[in-house]
Amino acid sequence: MNRLSRDQIADRVAQDIPEGAYVNLGIGLPTKVANFLPVDRDILLQSENGLLGMGPAPAPGEEDWELINAGKQAVTLLTGGAYFHHADSFAMMRGGHIDICVLGAFQVSVKGDLANWHTGDPSAIPAVGGAMDLAVGAKQTFVMMELLTKEGESKLVERCSYPLTGLACVSRVYTDLAVFDVGPNGASVVEMVDGITLDELRRMTGVALTA
């Protein structure tokens, strides 16, 4: 089967972000989406540490470390962009002013529940950040992740076993093997990579996927 690379997953997410959208990209894998947004599409990226109008990553050697995203990565600011207090940024997030947030996840349930801040392991460092605010404040929540853990367990599950970030907040999940819609009616497959079947996805995930 032809698994998508992380860059290819990011590119696939970027295809679904519409003209005029206000978008927050979560820490980690979701930050890659900024590098694949169509240049002819007017999309405003927001960062929870207080940026609006964030551009793609700077070229090597051109980083301005006064200008970073929430993950402390150097970013660029597009013409007309602004930076402001993070309290104002959280007011944007909680007030329903973000159209789409893109987050990573440890688990997503077929109903759209999200677990992305703690695995429950006593030795793990909790890392919720602004994810809880985004999950309930954004109009749509997309998740991008690899479908299976290193141990081969599915991250798309019937019911999350890890501490929850938000309930019924995720609408679409982008993975290296397939794109899924999730919600009240369960999980459905939007598209699959070449070389995999619906039955194989059902076996891998252990959930009742529809097409």
C-alpha positions in Angstrom: 0.0 0.0 0.0 1.1 3.6 -0.6 1.2 5.3 2.8 1.1 9.1 2.7 4.1 10.9 4.1 3.6 13.6 6.7 4.1 16.2 4.1 1.5 14.5 1.9 -1.0 14.4 4.8 -0.5 18.1 5.3 -1.0 18.8 1.6 -4.2 16.8 1.7 -5.5 18.9 4.7 -4.6 22.1 2.9 -6.8 21.1 -0.1 -9.9 21.2 2.2 -9.3 24.7 3.7 -11.5 27.2 1.8 -11.0 30.7 0.6 -11.4 33.3 3.4 -11.0 30.9 6.3 -9.5 31.8 9.6 -7.4 28.8 10.6 -5.4 27.7 13.7 -2.7 25.1 13.2 -1.8 23.1 16.3 1.7 22.3 17.5 3.6 19.6 15.8 2.5 17.9 12.6 -0.3 20.4 11.8 2.2 23.2 11.4 3.2 21.6 8.1 -0.1 22.6 6.6 1.1 26.2 6.3 3.6 25.2 3.7 1.0 23.7 1.4 -1.8 26.3 1.3 -2.5 27.5 -2.2 -0.8 30.8 -2.8 -3.9 32.1 -4.7 -6.3 31.3 -1.8 -6.8 34.0 0.8 -6.5 32.1 4.1 -5.6 33.7 7.5 -3.5 31.6 9.9 -3.8 32.3 13.6 -1.4 31.2 16.3 -2.6 31.0 19.9 0.5 32.9 21.2 -0.9 35.9 19.4 -0.4 36.0 15.6 -2.8 36.5 12.8 -1.7 36.4 9.2 1.1 33.9 9.7 2.9 32.7 6.6 5.0 29.6 5.8 8.2 28.7 7.5 11.2 30.9 6.7 14.0 29.7 4.5 17.0 28.3 6.5 19.1 31.2 7.7 16.3 33.7 7.5 14.6 32.9 10.8 13.5 35.8 13.0 13.4 34.4 16.5 11.2 37.3 17.7 8.5 35.8 15.4 7.5 32.3 16.5 4.4 30.1 16.6 3.0 28.4 19.7 5.4 25.5 19.2 8.4 27.9 19.3 9.1 27.4 15.6 10.2 30.4 13.5 7.5 31.6 11.2 6.9 34.4 8.8 4.2 37.2 8.8 2.3 38.0 5.7 1.7 41.6 4.6 -1.1 43.0 6.8 -0.5 40.4 9.5 -0.5 41.3 13.2 0.6 40.2 16.6 -1.1 40.8 19.9 -1.5 39.7 23.5 -2.2 36.0 23.9 -5.3 36.8 26.0 -6.8 38.4 22.9 -5.8 35.4 20.9 -7.6 33.1 23.3 -10.7 35.4 23.2 -10.7 34.8 19.4 -10.5 31.1 19.9 -13.1 30.8 22.6 -15.4 33.3 20.9 -16.0 31.2 17.8 -13.9 33.4 15.5 -11.8 30.5 14.2 -13.3 28.7 11.2 -11.0 25.6 11.3 -8.5 24.3 13.7 -6.1 21.5 12.7 -4.8 19.4 15.6 -2.8 16.2 16.2 -4.3 13.4 18.3 -3.5 10.3 20.4 -7.0 9.0 19.7 -10.2 10.1 18.0 -13.5 8.3 18.5 -16.0 7.5 15.7 -18.3 10.0 17.3 -15.6 12.8 17.1 -14.3 12.8 20.6 -10.7 14.0 20.9 -7.9 12.9 23.1 -4.7 14.7 22.4 -3.1 16.0 25.6 -2.2 13.0 27.7 -1.9 9.2 27.3 -2.6 8.5 31.0 1.0 7.3 31.4 2.2 8.5 34.9 5.6 9.4 33.4 4.1 11.4 30.4 4.2 15.2 30.5 0.7 16.7 30.0 0.6 19.1 27.0 -2.9 20.4 26.6 -1.9 24.0 25.6 -4.9 25.7 23.9 -6.3 22.5 22.4 -9.3 22.4 24.7 -10.2 26.0 23.8 -9.7 25.3 20.1 -11.6 22.0 20.1 -14.8 23.7 21.5 -14.3 27.2 20.1 -13.5 26.5 16.4 -16.4 26.0 14.0 -14.7 22.9 12.7 -11.9 20.7 14.1 -9.8 18.6 11.7 -7.3 16.0 13.0 -4.2 14.9 11.2 -2.3 11.8 12.4 -0.9 8.5 11.4 -3.6 5.9 11.7 -1.6 3.4 13.7 0.7 3.7 16.7 4.2 2.3 16.6 2.7 -0.8 18.3 0.2 -1.2 15.5 -2.9 0.0 17.5 -5.5 2.2 15.8 -5.8 5.8 16.9 -9.3 5.9 15.4 -11.3 4.0 18.0 -14.8 3.2 19.0 -14.3 5.0 22.3 -11.3 7.0 23.6 -9.4 5.4 26.5 -7.2 8.4 27.0 -8.2 11.6 28.9 -10.5 13.6 26.7 -9.7 17.0 25.2 -13.2 17.6 23.8 -16.5 15.7 23.2 -17.9 15.3 19.7 -15.7 18.1 18.4 -13.8 16.5 15.4 -15.5 16.3 12.0 -12.7 15.0 9.8 -9.6 12.9 10.3 -6.7 12.8 7.9 -4.2 9.9 8.1 -1.5 8.2 6.1 -3.9 5.6 4.9 -7.3 7.2 4.6 -9.5 10.3 5.3 -12.4 9.8 7.6 -15.5 11.8 8.5 -16.6 11.2 12.1 -19.7 12.3 14.0 -23.1 11.2 15.4 -23.5 8.6 12.7 -20.0 7.1 13.3 -17.0 6.9 11.0 -17.1 6.9 7.2 -14.3 6.6 4.7 -13.9 9.6 2.4 -11.0 8.3 0.5 -8.2 5.7 0.8 -4.7 5.4 -0.5 -4.0 3.0 -3.4 -3.5 -0.6 -2.4 -5.8 -0.8 0.6 -9.4 -1.9 0.8 -12.3 -1.0 3.1 -12.2 -4.4 4.7 -8.5 -3.9 5.5 -9.2 -0.6 7.1 -12.0 -2.2 9.2 -9.6 -4.8 10.3 -6.8 -2.3 11.2 -9.1 0.0 13.2 -11.5 -2.5 14.6 -14.5 -0.1 14.1 -17.5 -0.4 11.8 -16.5 1.9 9.0 -18.9 2.8 6.2 -18.0 4.1 2.7 
